[in-house]
Amino acid sequence: MLSAGLPRSFRLLLLMQSTLENQSPRDVEPTSYGLVTAARNEAARIAATLASVAGQSLPPVHWVIVDDHSTDATSDIVSEFQRELSFVRLVRNATNHVGFASKAMALNLGLRMLRSETSPASIGFVGVLDADVSIPSRHFETLIGRMGANPRLGLGGGWVWEPESGGFRPRHLNQHHSVPGCCQMFRRSVLESIGEFPPARWGGEDWAMELWVRSLGFAVEAFDDLPVYHHKPPLRDWRSGWRTAIRQGRMDASVGCGLLFHLARTARRILEPPPVVSASARTAGYCWERMQGRCVVPAEVQRYFREYQQERLKRALRLVSEER
């Protein structure tokens, strides 16, 4: 109760200090980690994911792969690898959740299994890895090393590369201050403070978790020298493009995104197919969801996000004024 009257920045520092002080040195700096993957109908791509994790210089202690009601050979492929990889655990989700919230629920099922089989003393980090990506052999060793060296880093990850013309290129939306959901690595103590992924109806559970980490006073960073190869081609079809844009707009609103911040985010995507129409559809979806008044993150995270958005917009305006 003593900290209730302190400024918010002081309260965040006290929370972070308490989190670190209440852990033993073994809890703070273990180099071991676990992984959770939610997979639905990824038979065409999951073998590449499995092979790249199997080839890691620092392999995971546990890797829980949740087959989220696949209708293809996803489970069969995982089972084949499981015979050779002792750290792989295959779980078949018995509940068929419809919509984008199904991924968060599948991840939470995997997290519960990971927690039941490991302790904070044995695993210091927990990663979420999509079933359609692959990574170089030293990815996790490098990432865990950097997070271990920086106790303030609560969430880390790599740089997404997308398929193009038979090869890969960096995704144009990559940012150092934001970790994509396909390759998020959490400090376990921070993840335990949050609990589970919010079941976001329109997606965006990864963004919500990123905001949650920041609201606890920890840093978030994506490293551009850690490529993550995304094997599923990005949507470029006009019809699916505007539908996706509407959903993304509703996602923005559901995690507490303010109107000005939403418009700034949308402006960066104005040339995505279909150009202009996609951005307009995203804003229409945003306005519709805002009228519904639904939000997937708790009030304290929403308050933090409002402050974060204001600071980002002020910083952008300062940069614009300095260039003139």
N, C-alpha and C positions, 0 to 999 in steps of 0.2 A: 504493500500500500504506500510505502514511503516514496516509491518512484512515480506515483500517479501524478504528482504536481510538477515533475521535471519536464523540460522540453523534450519533444519527441526524439530528437537526435541523441540526447543523453540516454533515453530509455532504450533505444536500439543498441547503443554501445554496452549498456549494462546487460541486456539480454544476450548479446554475443559473447561477452566476457563470462557470464554465468554458464553458457552452453559449453565453452571450452574448459572452464575450471572444473566442471562436474564430470569430466571425462578423464580417465587415466591416460598416461602417455601412449599406451598400447592402442587405446581407442582413437586417439587423435591422428596418429601417423602410420597406421597399417597400410601396406601397399596392396593388400588383397581387395578384391571387389567381386560383386555379383552382378548378373545381368537379368533383365526381364524383357521378353519380346512377346508382343501380341501379333498373331498371324492369322489372316483369313484369306484363303485362296491365293497363296503365294508359291504354289508349286513351281512356277516358272523361274522364280528368283531366289528362293530361300536357300538353295544349295550353295550359292555364292556367298551368302551371309554366313552360313555354317562353316564353310571352308575358310573364310577369312578370320573368323574367331578361333577356329582350330589352329591356325597358323600364327597366333599372337605370341610374341616373345614373353609376355606376361598374361597367361590365360586366366579366365575367371575361376573362382572357387566353385560357384554355382551359376548355372544359367537356366532359368525357368522359361520355357517357351510354351505359351498358351495358344492352342489351336482354337480359334474363336469361330467354331461352326463352319469350318471349311467344307466345301463340296468337291474339292479336287484331291490331289495326292500329297497335300502339305504334311499331314501327319506321318504318312509312309516315309517321306524323305527324311523327316526329323528322326524317326525311329531308326533308320539305317545309320545315320550319324551317331545316334545315341549309343549304339553298340560299341563304337570306337572311342567315344568321348564320355568319360565317367562323370564330368561336371554338368552334362545336359540332363534336364528334367522336362519331360513332355507332359503337359496337362491339357486335357480336352474339356473345354468349357461346356458345362451341361445346360446352361441357360442361354438361349438365343436372343440377345438384346438387339433391337433394331435401331438403326441410326448411328450417328457418329459417337454417341455416348458409349457404344459397345466397346470401343477400343479402350477407353478409360477403365471400364469395368473389367475387361480382360487383364489389363495391366495390374489392377488392384488385386485380382485373383492371384496373379503371379507374385506380387509383393507379399501377400499373406503367406504364400508357400515359402518364399525366400526367408522371411522372418522366422517362420517356424523351424527352419533347418539350419539357421545361422545365428550368431550373436554379434553385437556390435564390436566385441573384442576380436572376432575372427574376420569380419568384413567391414572395412572402413568406408567403402564407397559402393553406391548402387547405380548402375547404368540402365538406361532404356535404349534399346537398339531395335530399329525397324527391321522387318523381315525381307526388305528389298534393297538392302545396302551392302556394300563391302568396304573394308578398310585395310590400309597397309599393316604390315606385321608388327610394327612398333607403336601403333596408335595408342593403345591403352597404357602401355608402359610409360610413354611420354606424357600422356594426359594425367595419369595418376601421380607421376613424379612432380608435375607442375602444381597440381592441387595439394599434394602433400607439403610442398615447399611454401604454400601460401594459405594459411589457416582461414583467411577471409574469403577465399574462393569457395562458395557454396555450390555452384553449378558451373560445369565446364563442358566443352564439346569441340567439335571440329568444324570444317568448312565444306559445305555441300557442293558437289560437282554433279551436273546433270548431263544426260546423254544428248549428243548433238553430232550429226554427220558422221556417225560411226565411231565417235570418240566421246570425250567428256569435256565440259567447260564449267568454270565456277558459276554457281547460281547468282544472278544479278542482285538478289535480295539479301545476300549474306551480309551480316553486320557483326563487328567484334563484340558489341554489347548484348547480343541476343543469340541464344543457343537453339538451333532447330530441334524439333521434337524427335527427329529420326535418330539422334545420337546424343542424348543428354546424359551426363554423369553427375550424380548428386553426392555430396558429402553425406554419409549415412545419418549423422547426428542431425543435420538440417532436414533431411527427409523424414526422420522420425518426429521432428517438431511439427511438420505439416500433416503427416498421416498418410493420406491416399490421394490419388488423382481425382479431381472433381469430375463427375460424369457430365461433361459439357455436351448438350444436345446438338449443337452445331459445330462441334469440334473446338479446337483451341485449348484443350487441357494442358498442352505443353506450354503455351503462353501463360496460362493461369498459374502454373507451377513456377515459371520463371519470375513472375511478379511476386508470388508468395515468398520465394527465396530472398528477393530484394527487400521485401517488407520486413523480414527478420534481421536485416542489417548486413547481409552477406553479398558478395560480389558475384557477377555473372560474366563469363567471358567465353567467346568462341575463338579458336586459334586457326589462323589462315594457313599454317603449315601442316595441319592435320586433315588431309582430304578425306571426305566421306563420299563414296561413289554411289549415287542414287540410280538404281537400274530401271526404275519405272519411268518411262518418258513423261514429261510434263504435259498437261492437257493443252492442246492448241486448237481444238474444235470449237467453232463459234457457238453451237447450240449448248454444249456442255460448259463452255466458258462462262456464259452469263448466268447459268444456274449455279455454278460454283461461286461466282461473284456474289450472288444474293446470299448464299450460305455464309460466305466469309464476312459479309456485312453484319449478318445476325450474330456471328461469332464475336465480332468486335464489340457489339453492344452487350453481349452476354458476359463478357469479362470486365465490364465497367469502363470501356473506352469512351472518352468524351468526344463531342461532335467535332471540335477543331482538330483534335489529335487524329480522329478517324479520317477527316478530310485530308490531312497532311499525309497520312499513310496511303490513302487511296490515290493521291496525286502521283506518288512514285510508281503506281501500277497503271497509269492511264493508257499506256500503249499495249498492255496485255490484251490478247485477242478475246473478244472483238474489241478493238480500240475504242475508247470513250464509252461505248455501250457497257462494257464490263465494269468500268469505274462507276458509272451511273447506277448500274444494277446493285453494286456493292453498297452504295449509299442508300438506295431504296430499302435493301434488306436491313441495314443498320437502323434506319428510322422506324421500320415496322417492329423490330425487336425492342427498341427503346420504349415504344408505346406499350409493350407488354409488361415492362418493368421487371424482367427476369435477369438475375445475375448469379453466376456459379461460384463466385468467390465471396468469402465473408466480408463483413463491413470494414474491418481493419485493413484488409488488403485493398479494398476499394478506395479507402481514404489515402493510403499510400500511393495508389496508382494515380489518383487525381493530382497529388503533389508532384509525382514523377512526370506526368504529362505536361504540367505547367512549366517545370524546369526545362524539359526538352524543347518545348516551343519557344521559351525565352532564349535558350541557347541558339536555336536556329535563327531567330530574328536578329540576335547579336551578330552572328556570322554574316547574314545578308547585309546588315548595315555597315559592317566593317569592309565588305567588298566594294561598296559604292564609293 
